[in-house]
Amino acid sequence: MLCRVRMWQKKYEAWGGWKVISINGNNVEEIRGALKEAKAEKERPTLIIGNTIMGFGAVKADNSSFESQVSTHGQPLSAAGGGDVALTIKKSWVVTRKIRSLFYLKPKNFMKNANRNLKR
């Protein structure tokens, strides 16, 4: 799969000089950094390639990994046949205060920020 990513990266760089940022799409800090970098680019379009793992953090009932299973592609974990949704959420999907603060927007500022972004 890495070969395909490099192929797309080279194509976009060649098509009119796109800025291409390749990141670990399962890492919140890398996503945030790539978005900041893309927003700072003023001269050319930007493509962010997020290399991810299907079913990242998913586990089976016996607590073994259910990551990278083809059945997790394009459907909820509950329909993928083998992943234990409750155990995965309990053990793997922890939303820390730091992560919550990166994405949380207070309701009173939501419309102000939305309107400001629409005017750009």
Secondary structure, 3 states (H helix, E strand, C coil): CHHHHHHHHHHHHHCCCCEEEEEECCCHHHHHHHHHHHHHCCCCCEEEEEECCCCCCCEECCCCECCCCHHHCCCCHHHCCCECHHHHHHHCCCCCHHHHHHHCCCHHHHHHHHHHHHCC
